[in-house]
Amino acid sequence: MIVSSNLHSQLSYALLRIQKRGSEGLQHEGCFSIIHQKPYELKTKQEFVILDPAARLSALLIIICLLVVSCSTHAEEDNASLILLSQFEEGKLYKIDSLLIVQLSGSYRDMGRQEGYLLRNQIHEFYNESVINYFILENNLSYKQLVAESMDEFSLYPKRFEDIISGIAETSGMSLENLTILSRVPYIAPNCSAIFAWGNYSLDGSMVVGRNIDFYSVANDFLNYTIIVVYNPTDGSHSLATVCRPAQLQIHTGMNDQGLFLEANDGSLSGGNIYYPDRSAYIGSFLFDCSNLRQLDAAVISSRINWATILNVADENTSVSYEWATFDLKRRMPDRDGLLVSTNHFVNPEWGFALPRGDPNHTALRYSNLLSLGEKYKGRFDPKTMMKVLDTALESGGASGPYTRLQVVAVPSEQEMWIKIPKYQNWTRVDLKGLFQFPN
C-alpha cells in the first residue's frame, strides 16, 4: 500500500514546525504521566570504576598535554581517556569526555538486555524529551496512533532487531510499546552531506570519510543523547558500531569489523515523499551480514526501500552511492577517481531529473562546495583535513552551519571514527578495534 500522509511523515516533518519548548512539567492524559516519573531504577548492584585522586590527577595531566600539543583548533579526546562506567552481564558502558559508548556482546536479546539496563536513565529521559514533550505535547501527535503504527512496524522487524528491542524492554523499565515509538524518532534529516576521499585525494591513499548530519533547531534538545552502540553478536554475524541514540535500531552511520562504512541521507527531494509502511527496510542489516562491498551491493540491489534514501558506502579502497527511490534504484560511481560527494539530491544523469527548484536546504550548493574543497585538498586528505572540511561553513565554501548537529570522520582501514557533537562534544577519536570482539 502506498501512503503519503502517515505517521512516518508526521514524525519526520513535525521537526519542521520549530516551536519554543514550553510544556515541561505538564501531564498528558493517556501517556501514563511518564514526564513526571523518575528514571526507572533496578535494585541490582552495578559495578563502577572510580578513579582515585592520584589517577584523576594523572588523567587530567594527560588531557592537558593533549590540548597543548594539538595542532588542531579543536580539543580532541581518544580511547586513552576511555573510562568504564558500569557493567551488566556481558555489556559495558564507557565514556570519553561526554560521549557514551555502550559495548554489547551475546545473542541479540542479550545485547538488548545489556543496552536496556546500562542506558535505562538515558532511554527514559530521551523518551520524555522527544516523544512526550515534542511530538505529543507540542505537535499534537496522538499517543494511541503512535502506539498502533509503531507496533505494526514492530511486527515487520527482522528477528535480530525484534530481539534487541524486546531485550531492552526487559531491563529498561519501559514498555515495549513505548520503545517501539522511541525507536522511530527521526535521525535521518533533510540536510545531510558526505564526502569520501581516497587514492590520489588522500595523504596516504587510504579511504577517509566525512559525514555531517544537519537538523532543525529543535533537534538541539536531543543532541546530548547521541551515543555509540557497539554490537558484538555471537551468532557469526559481524560486529558493528553505530552512531545513534538510545533504543534506536536504524543504522544511518556505522561501520563493521570488516571496515565497511555506511551512511544514509534523505533522498526525498528527488525521490519524493511517499512512504511504504509494508516494506521492511533495515539497512543496518547490511553491516551485520556483509563482509565486502560486492556482498553489500548484492544485498542493496535485491532490496526495496520504504522511503527515498541516498545510501553511501565505502571500504578502504573505494566508495559507491546508491540513489534509492521507492520506485527505482541507480548506482552512482565516484565524481572523480578518488572522490565522491553526496548531499540530498540525486546526481546520476540517468534519472533525467533537474536540480530541485530553489535549491532547498542548499543541497546543490553543499554538493558543489564539497567538490571544490575536495580539489583544494587533493592529495592531503587525512582525518585532520577531513575535520577541517566538515567544519567549513556554507558561506565560506563548505557545507556546515548552525544547523549541523553531528559530524563523523572515519578511516575504514584502521576501523577508527572521530565524532563531534557541536556545542556538546569536540572531535573525539574512537578506536573500534578495541571495542569489536573477534571470535577465538
N, C-alpha and C positions, 0 to 999 in steps of 0.2 A: 504494500500500500504506500502511495506517495502522500506525504504530509508536509505542508509548507507552513502551517501555523500550529505549533506543538510545543511541548514543554522544553525540548532541546533548544529551540529558537528562543523561547521565553527566557531560559536561564542564560543563554549567551547574550541576548540583546537587552536584557534587563540592565546589563552593565553600561549600556549607552545612556541610561537615564541617571545622570550624575546628580545626586541629591546629598545634602548635608545629613550626616547621621545624627538623629536627634531622638531616637526611640529606645535608647538603652534603659534598662530597668523596667520596661513595660512587660506585662504578661500578654500572652496570646492564646486565646481560647482554642483548644484542640491541639496544642503543641506541648502539652504537659508542663507548661511554665518552665521549660528547661533553662530559660535565660536566668532564672534565679537559683538554679541548682549549683552547688559546689561540684567541682570535678570529682568523678567517681573515685573512691579510694578503696583499694583492696587491702586486706589485712595481712597478706603475705609479705614477709620481710624482704626488702630489697637489699642488694649489696652495692655499696658505693665505694668508689676510690676517692679518698680525701687526702689532698696533698698536705703534708706537714709544713710548718712555716719555712723551713730551710728549702724544701722542694719548691714552694711557691716563689721564694726569692730567686731560686735558680731559673725557674721558668720565666719570671719577669725579666731577668737579665738577658736570657736568650732572645726574648721578643724584642727588647730594646736594641740588641745587637743587630737583629734582622732589619729593624727600622733604620738604623744608622747606615748600614752598608748597602741598603737597597738603592738602586738607581731609578726605580720606578717612582712615579708620582703618587702611587697608591701603596698603602700598607699591604703586605702580603703574608698570610699565615700559611702553614703547610702541615703535613702529617706529623712533624716533630712536636706540634702542640696538640696532638690528638689525645683527648682526655676521656677515659672511661667513666661514665656517669652511673650506669646501673646495668644489671643483667637480669634476664628472666629466661629460664630454660636454656636453649642454645642461642638466644638472641642477646645482643649487646647494644647499648646506646652510648654513642660517643659525642663529643663536642669539640669543634675547632673554633675558637673565639665564640661567636654566637650561632654558628652553623651546626645544627644537629644532624648526625649521621647514624642511622639505625642499621645494624648488620644482622641479618636473619639467616637461619640455617635449618634445614629439615624438610619435611613434607610441606605442601602449600598451606595446609591447615595449621601445622605447627608454626610456620612463619607468620601467618595471620595472628595467631595467639600471641606470639612474641611482639609483633607490632602493636597490637591492641593494648597490651599491658604496658610496654615501655613508653608509648606515646598517648596514654589514655587522657592525660590532662590536656595535651595539645589538641586531641581529637574533639573533646567537649568544647574547648574554647573556640576552635575553628568552626564548629557547627553553630555555636551561638552567634558568632560574628557574621558568618556568611549566610546560612540557611534562615535562622530566626531573624536576626536584625535586618539584613539587607533584602533577601529575596521575599520573605513573608511580610515583615512589618513595613518596610519601606516601599516595596514594589508590589505588594498585594497578591503574590502568588498563593494559590490555595495549597494548604498543607495536605489535604486529602488527595488532591490531584498529584502533588509531588510524590506521595507515597504510592499511589496506584501506578503511575507511569514508571517510577523508579523500580518497583518490584516487578513490573512487567519486563523491564530491561534486564533485571537480575535473572529472570527465567531464561534469558538467552546467553548469559555469561558462559564462556568456556570453563570447563571444570576447574582448572587451576585457579582462575580468578574467583569463582564461586567459593572455593575452599578458603582462599585468602580472606575474603570479606566475612565469611562465616566464622573463621578463627578470630578475627578482630572483634566480632560481636561477643564471643565467649569471654573475653578478658577485659574489654574496654569499659563495660558498663553501659554501652549504648546499644539500642535495639538494632536488629538487622535492617528494619525499615528505614530508620534514620541514617544508618551507614550507607545504604544504597543511594539515598538522596545526596549525602555528602560526597560520595564518590563521583557524582556528576557535576559538581560545581565547576564551571568552565575554567580551564587552564590555558587552552589554546586561544589565541587572541588575534584580532584583525591586523595588528601591526607587528609582524614578526620579520626578522631579517637573518639571513645566514650567509656565511662566506667560507669557502673551503679552498685552501692553498696547499700545493704540493709540487713535487718535481722542480722545475726551474723557478717557481714562485716562492718556494720556501728556502730557508737558510741552508738546510742540510738535505733537502729532498723529501723529508718526512711530511706526512699529512698533518696540517694544523687546521682545526675547525673553530669558527667563531659563530656565536648564536645570540641574538637579542630577542627577548620576549617583551613586547610593549602592550600596555593595557590602559584602560581609562582610570581616572584618578581614584575611584572608589577602591580599586584593587590594591591601592597603597595600604589599606587597612588589613589586607591579607598577606602582605609581603613577609611578615615575620613568621609565617607558618611554612615557609619554604624549607624543605629538608632534602637529604639524600637517603634513599632506601636502597640497600644492597641485598638482593635475593641470592641465596646460595642453595638451590634446590638439590635434593638428594635422589631425584628420580632419573638422573642422567642428563637433564636439560642444562643449558649454560647458566652460569652465574651472570648477573647483570646489575647495573646501578642505574637508578632513575632519579632525576631531579624533579620533585613533585611537592605535594602537600600531604598531610596525614590522611590515610584511608583512601587516597586517590589511586585508582588502578590503571587508568590510561597512561601510557608511557609516551610523552611527547618530546622528551630529551633524555637520551640514555645511551649506554654503551655496555657491551657484554665482554666476557672474558676472552673472546677471540679478537677483540679490537674492532668489532663492528659498531659504528656510531650511527644513531638515528635521531632525526629531529623533524617535527611536523609543524607546518604553517597553515593557517587558514587560507583556503583557496576559493572562498565563495564570491569574491569579486569577479572571477572569471567563470567559475563552475556553477554559480547560482546558489541560492539558499534553500534548496529543497532537501529535506531530511527523510531518510528511510528508517523508521523505527524497527523494522523487522529484519534488518541486516546486523549481524554481529561483527563489529569491526574493532578488534583489539590488536592494534598494530604492534603493541609490546610483545605479543606472542612471537613475532619475527626474531626478536633478540633472544628469547628463551630457546628457540628451535633451530636457528640458522648459524652455521659455522663460517660462512663466507658470503661474499656478495652474489655469487651465482645462485646459491640456495635462496638468498633473500629475494633476488629478482624473480625466481620461480614462484615464491610464495606471494609476492605482490601481484604479479600478473594473473595469478589464479584466484584472486580475491576481488570482492566488490566493496567499495567504501560506502558508509552511510551519510557522509557529509563531505562536501568538496574540500579536498586537502592537498597540500603540496608536501610530499614526503621526500626528504633529502637524506641520503645515506652515504656512508664512506667507510673504507678500511684504510690501512696505512698507505695504499698505493693509488687510489682513485676515488672519485665521488660521482654519484648519479642522482638526478632529480626526477621524481615521478609526479607529474601533474595529473591529479586524480580527481576527475569529476564523478558524480554518481552515475553518469551515463557512459563514460569512456575513460580511458587511461592512456597517457602518452609519456614515454620515457624521454627525458631530455639529458643530453650529454653535456659536458663542461662548456662554459662560454669560451674559454681559452684552454690550451693544453697545459693544465696545471692550475686552473682557476675556475670555480663555479660559484655563482652568486644567485640567491633566491630570496624573494620577498613574498608578496601576496597576490601576484597575478601570474597567469600562465604565459610563458615565454616561447615555447616551442611553436615555430611558424605553421606547423601542420594543423593547428587549431583554426587558423584563419581569423582569430579574434583581434580586434583593435584594442589598444590600451583602454582601460576603464576611463570613462569620460570624467574630466575634472581631477584626475589622479587622486582618488580617495585614499586617505591615510598615507599619502605621499609614497605609494608603493613603487611607482616608476622612478621617482627621484631617489629613493633609497637604493634601488637597484643600480641606477646609473652612478650614484656616488660611490657605492662599494666596488663597482667595476673600476672606477678611476683610482680608488685607493689601492686596489689590487695591483694596478700598473705602477703606481707610485712606489709601492714597497716590494715590487717584484724582486725575487732573489733574497729577500730579507725577512720573510715571514717565519717567526718563531712565536712561542706563547706571549712574550712581552710585546712584540709588534702587533699581534692579533688583539691583545687587550687595548693597545693604543688605537687601533682601527675601530673597535667596538665602542670606545669612549668618545670618538669624534662626533660632535653634534651635527645635526642635519644642516644647520645654517653654515657650518664650517666645512661642508663637503662630506659628512658622514651619514649615519643612519640613526643616531641616538637623540634622545630629548628627554624632557621631564616626564614623558610617558613611559620611558624604559624602566621595566620592573625587575628584570632578571637578565643576567649575562653569563654565558658559559663559553669557555675555551677548552678544547680537548685535543689531545695527541694520542690517536689510537694505537700507534706502535708502542707507546710507553704505558698505555692504559692509565692516563692521567687526565684529570679535569681541574679547571680553575673556575670557581663560582664567585660571582659578585651580585649582591642584592643592594642596589643603590639605597643610600640612607640607613641601611642596616648592617651590611657586611661588605668589607673591602675584598679585593681579589684574594681568594683562598685556594691554595693548592690541595687537592685530594688525590692521594696515590691509591688507585683502586686495586692495584696488585696486592696490597696488604690487606684488603678487605674481601677480595674474592677468595673463596676456599675451594681449592682444587682437590679432586678425589685422590686418595692414596694409590 
